Amino acid sequence: MKKLILILASTFLMASNLSAQIDNGSDNRDHLRFGVKAGMNLSNMYDSDNQEYNADAKLGFVGGAFISIPIVGKFIGIQPEVLFSQKGFKATTSNILGNFSFTRTTNYLDIPIFLAFKPIENLTLLAGPQYSYLFKQTDNFKTPISDNTIEQDFENENIRKNTFSLALGADLNFNNFVLGVRAGWDITNNNGNGTSDTPRYKNVWGGLTVGFRL
């Protein structure tokens, strides 16, 4: 998690320094803008009971569409997004029998609703809630003698598919191109039987995307 924060912070600082040097002469912060984007997530799990928990982050694809809606002149707006987002984690261990690994990949439909603050034309700061809809989970187990993959598709009535999160980030705007940095974490537990206190382990992720807006 510390490495993830450092990567995101470093990327944001470098992009911010670059954007501060750019003036495209066309301030369109008060315009309605629609765009598409794609990139990569770096995700892991965290223990909501604050117990010791060790796993490795994994990369996944993220992509989708967004719309920037001004609500208070140039400076304040709303930015809803609809994204296909892969999350998950990796875990490895070894003993006298050899090396063992477990990789979980979860496919979500993520719908963040961001409050957008636009202090300058080239920078948008974002924060808000996110609804995530889990529709597929793939677990891969590797041992010295086997390699097994289990896929689960969840039924519509299964409450486990519905998760609420908090997300934040920033967009660096270069004319029609957008470099996006995001981070988020689940705040609700969900289990297939509808209980609210399990599982303890929730998603945490960060991501980088490149987008094009009209």
Buried (B, 14 or more C-beta within 10 A) or exposed (E): EEEBEEBBEEBBEEBBEEBEEEEEEEEBBEBEBEBBBBBBBBBBBBBBEEEEBEBEBBEBBBBBBBBBEBEEEBBEBBBBBEBBBBBBBBBEEEEEEEEBBBBBBBBBBBBBEBBBBBEBBBBBBBBBBBBBEBBBBBBBEBEEEEEEEEEEEBEEEBBBBEBEBBBBBBBBBEEEEBBBBBBBBBEEBBEEEEEEEEEBBBBBBBBBBEBEBE
